Amino acid sequence: MHFILHKGIVLTKVSDVNLLVATRDAWEDCPYVKLITPTEAIFWSYIEKDADQKEILTEIEQSEEKDLLMKLYNSFIKRMKESGYIIGEED
């Protein structure tokens, strides 16, 4: 399964702070700027590169901190859907 991202969302870093920025294409549907953690930025990068969710979960499973990472990942995906950054899923 792949996530469908809202058009016009850009991951950027300013002064070592990770931000998701909504460009003009996304202003009406998403917050202009959303602060995310370095771990969430990695999740976003995978999704942005159209990684299959199985690939992301495999990476998480290989980590020593897999329980924590799984909680963080699920929470991140939920918040991105609620904020409109992720607008759907496809197989």
BELJO-V636217 format. One record per residue. N is the residue number from 0. RES is the residue in three letters. SS is DSSP state (h for helix, s for strand, l for the rest). NEAR is the number of other C-alpha atoms within 12 Angstrom. Layout:
# BELJO-V636217
N_RES_SS_NEAR + N_RES_SS_NEAR
This chain:
# BELJO-V636217
0_MET_l_16 + 1_HIS_s_22 + 2_PHE_s_30 + 3_ILE_s_26 + 4_LEU_s_33 + 5_HIS_l_30 + 6_LYS_l_22 + 7_GLY_l_24 + 8_ILE_s_33 + 9_VAL_s_28 + 10_LEU_s_32 + 11_THR_s_24 + 12_LYS_s_18 + 13_VAL_s_13 + 14_SER_l_7 + 15_ASP_l_12 + 16_VAL_s_18 + 17_ASN_s_24 + 18_LEU_s_25 + 19_LEU_s_35 + 20_VAL_s_26 + 21_ALA_s_27 + 22_THR_l_21 + 23_ARG_l_17 + 24_ASP_l_18 + 25_ALA_l_24 + 26_TRP_l_20 + 27_GLU_l_17 + 28_ASP_l_24 + 29_CYS_l_29 + 30_PRO_l_25 + 31_TYR_l_23 + 32_VAL_s_26 + 33_LYS_s_26 + 34_LEU_s_25 + 35_ILE_s_28 + 36_THR_l_21 + 37_PRO_h_20 + 38_THR_h_23 + 39_GLU_h_31 + 40_ALA_h_28 + 41_ILE_h_25 + 42_PHE_h_34 + 43_TRP_h_33 + 44_SER_h_24 + 45_TYR_h_25 + 46_ILE_h_32 + 47_GLU_h_27 + 48_LYS_l_18 + 49_ASP_l_21 + 50_ALA_l_23 + 51_ASP_l_22 + 52_GLN_h_26 + 53_LYS_h_17 + 54_GLU_h_18 + 55_ILE_h_31 + 56_LEU_h_24 + 57_THR_h_15 + 58_GLU_h_21 + 59_ILE_h_25 + 60_GLU_h_18 + 61_GLN_l_14 + 62_SER_l_14 + 63_GLU_l_11 + 64_GLU_l_15 + 65_LYS_h_18 + 66_ASP_h_15 + 67_LEU_h_15 + 68_LEU_h_24 + 69_MET_h_24 + 70_LYS_h_18 + 71_LEU_h_24 + 72_TYR_h_30 + 73_ASN_h_21 + 74_SER_h_18 + 75_PHE_h_28 + 76_ILE_h_31 + 77_LYS_h_18 + 78_ARG_h_21 + 79_MET_h_32 + 80_LYS_h_21 + 81_GLU_h_16 + 82_SER_h_25 + 83_GLY_l_28 + 84_TYR_l_39 + 85_ILE_s_29 + 86_ILE_s_23 + 87_GLY_s_20 + 88_GLU_s_18 + 89_GLU_s_14 + 90_ASP_l_12
